[in-house]
Amino acid sequence: MIYRSTRSNITATSAEAVLQGIAPDGGLYVAELSTETLDWKKLLRGDSLQIQADILSALLDDIHGMEELTRRAYAGKFETEELTPLVPVGENYVLELFRGPTCAFKDVALSVLPHLMTAARAQEGVRGETVILTATSGDTGKAALEGFHDVEGTRIFVFYPHNGVSAVQKAQMATQTGGNVTVCAVHGNFDDCQTGVKNAFARINSRGLLDGNPFSLSSANSINIGRLAPQLSYYFIAYKKLVEAGRIALGDSVDFVVPTGNFGDILAGFYAKLIGLPVGRLVCASNANSILTDFLNTGVYDRRREFYKTDSPSMDILVSSNLERLLYLSSGGDWEKVSTLMKELSEKGFYTADGDMMAYINESFRGYCCNERETAETIRRVWEHEGYLMDTHTAVAWNAAEKYRKDSESSAPVVVLSTASPYKFASSVLCAVSGEEEKDGFAAMEKLSELTGAPVPKSLSELAGKPELHRDVIQSGEITDYILQKLKGG
Ligand SMILES: *Cc1c(COP(=O)(O)O)cnc(C)c1O
């Protein structure tokens, strides 16, 4: 399979794309996906791990030994064999993606990415370290650290917004051990971190020498196709569950509602659709940072707006990187057009997608947003009526699902993707259900646990006693120099 950049005629194999993370021209790697890519009906016959292995073998076709690699990557990491359970809640289904080691959906992809990277390094005969640069709004950081710490031949940097993540998210990252990890807070928001990291890619020679030692840069963000490809699996797993439960017949369509930030998770759903999975609508759910809702409704993407810090911080994003891949698809692979739009976004702060592009996008996507009050009210209502406790990100999606149902004529089942454990955002969730203000995330976790009768996930409760190992805070403009200095051993 050939991967092409969204911004020029640069191409790569899948192994090269995984190792590079981002194309040398700043574009994202995309492949042509269709019903020829693999047989989706046959795919559904496998168990969750088999589905994952088959998808990865098809999408990352020149990385070998995928079946063994996949089983090794997930062994003992998730609470259940099925990886991502599907739970009926009220009139919807909740797809629980947070049953992995760091309690967020990023674990599904980041459990396997280090293994993909290691295999690709060996196959390509990469000399020197692969340096993974990661910008995080809170969850990618820990999931990437969990996956990459002490992985031979790699070194990982994580940059997160100072005062922009939950107390538990911060504790998860700041207490991370491992000889190859660097965690650093950045004054600014996620967009500043992401821009700083993208600049570092442009400014640090991507296959450079440092004091005579070779190294190469890569990414653990969903701009890396190796991070995105593993995220298709749970759309198939959910669909399989609905067929098995007799809720749908094979071939019936299913709508998915996705709490969205960088547009990676929802794009994976669109990729599943391109391969043939009967995905009806993909509902893009946003919090008060409703730039994607506006884009889907108007075709204008305008980041010249206020940035809100919300209780769903992993979605506090104004520049959603993966939308670039959808723009590329919607323009029929016109990289010149995509380059122009991306240039307009960075120079003027906005762009307008044309009518043909929006027609393509609107065929599959809908956008809804939800403010802070609605998010809290949704958590409380679903807890009171259904006895199901959801985190703030999932609540944004649940609320969007309700709005979508009102507008939609479709009778297809609605699957709401649940991207984080409620314990991870315990203070906000506790306040939503009981009105109690408990700023200490760990105390809030305990109180939630009393309320639900379910134990706090061990990986979260044990953080309370761990020493903080990472305390650096820098300006976003200092990211490149910070990386270079650390690489030089400073
Ligand atoms: C990362 C994240 C999201 C957003 O996913 P994208 O792929 O960036 O759109 C939503 N919820 C949670 C909890 C997350 O960690």
The ligand as a Tripos MOL2 file, in Angstrom:
@<TRIPOS>MOLECULE
LIG
   15    15     1     0     0
SMALL
NO_CHARGES

@<TRIPOS>ATOM
      1 C1         -8.0430   12.2820   22.8500 C.3       1 LIG1
      2 C2         -9.3820   12.2500   23.4510 C.ar      1 LIG1
      3 C3        -10.5230   12.6380   22.7420 C.ar      1 LIG1
      4 C4        -10.4400   13.1810   21.3360 C.3       1 LIG1
      5 O1        -10.0070   12.2300   20.3940 O.3       1 LIG1
      6 P1         -9.4090   12.7250   18.9830 P.3       1 LIG1
      7 O2         -8.9630   11.5080   18.3020 O.co2     1 LIG1
      8 O3         -8.2950   13.6440   19.3270 O.co2     1 LIG1
      9 O4        -10.5280   13.4280   18.2850 O.co2     1 LIG1
     10 C5        -11.7560   12.5100   23.3600 C.ar      1 LIG1
     11 N1        -11.8550   12.0680   24.6270 N.ar      1 LIG1
     12 C6        -10.7890   11.7130   25.3510 C.ar      1 LIG1
     13 C7        -10.9730   11.2530   26.7410 C.3       1 LIG1
     14 C8         -9.5180   11.7780   24.7950 C.ar      1 LIG1
     15 O5         -8.4590   11.4120   25.5200 O.3       1 LIG1
@<TRIPOS>BOND
     1     1     2 1
     2     2     3 ar
     3     2    14 ar
     4     3     4 1
     5     3    10 ar
     6     4     5 1
     7     5     6 1
     8     6     7 2
     9     6     8 1
    10     6     9 1
    11    10    11 ar
    12    11    12 ar
    13    12    13 1
    14    12    14 ar
    15    14    15 1
@<TRIPOS>SUBSTRUCTURE
     1 LIG1         1 GROUP 0 **** ****
